[in-house]
């Protein structure tokens, strides 16, 4: 720094200008050293990190997503609920035992000849007879076996509604899985976009850094104004801020992606560059038909409509009396006179002939719900079609943008080759080459951003079709 100050004094420059330029040089050297060390550390860390492909990220996201696991357990639970409901078609066994203490004596009186009058024996009993059970503990055993008959139709309707509920849970899991896949794709592409922008910004910073060196040299030779050097340093500082900002954005987006994948947010990884865009044309009508056939929202609306239909039919079936086979067994213990074993088999009928219009009102409610689900199905179809149309247009726009960005990239690369050749012939300055390199890097970044935008649009379009 002292030798530089002496050199300026020998050139006849004022000491204040010398000090100012000296501080600028020191600041530039410090910035260069800081960014060089940070860049070397980031490059070393990135090269050592394992590669994470998009497909691996999707698999990790599906395997480790907590909400998706909860939804899958809900499907598992619904299967057991169906198995439980099927048991209602089988015979049911019930029994009860009543143990008690008599509060008063039980007396039974049999009149003379109650059991008949026979010539050989005379009347039985031959006189009025009273049998008393004293106050003591007693027990009454009651058991029943019933097999539903007319209820089998209502059980069948309830079972079908339960199976539709399980299918609804399956569609919810599918919708949740599609949401997870879409979020992982968008987060992965966001990391790629930030990395591309960071590379382009780094090229710009290097250009301004070299340009700053050239301007400082020209200022020392009094071939440029000091204000020009200060202006370059201001741009250099601004580029440094952009680099730091982009690096922080990249770190935040990597942490968000790690969180989506259900792993430690500090896990280091490298991304895989996306392949070139493949333009597989699809007619809009074909996309609409596929979405109507595959979207979970449509499936859920259709299943809800069928569920409402079975609920209405089940409410109507309440008019059918409950008819079933019944086997009954009764056995009193420690009670005199009463038989010890009483068994019977027959038909059991339960019916509520008068309900004050309750069943009619329930059926009317179920009809309203069925109409609501029908309207919700049409509404879901309209929303799905609008969603498909919107993403179809965005995908089309992204394809056109890729063509334009590709043309700009090719033009910038050709111009860079021409400027490089001219520099070798000493017809242009080195800063012109650096400037064109920065422009080429910007064009490459624009193409990469357009390419990533295409894949993001395609991911959203595939989600709108109900695909994963």
Order of alpha helices (4+ residues) and beta strands (2+ residues): alpha-alpha-beta-alpha-alpha-beta-beta-beta-beta-beta-beta-alpha-alpha-beta-alpha-alpha-beta-beta-alpha-alpha
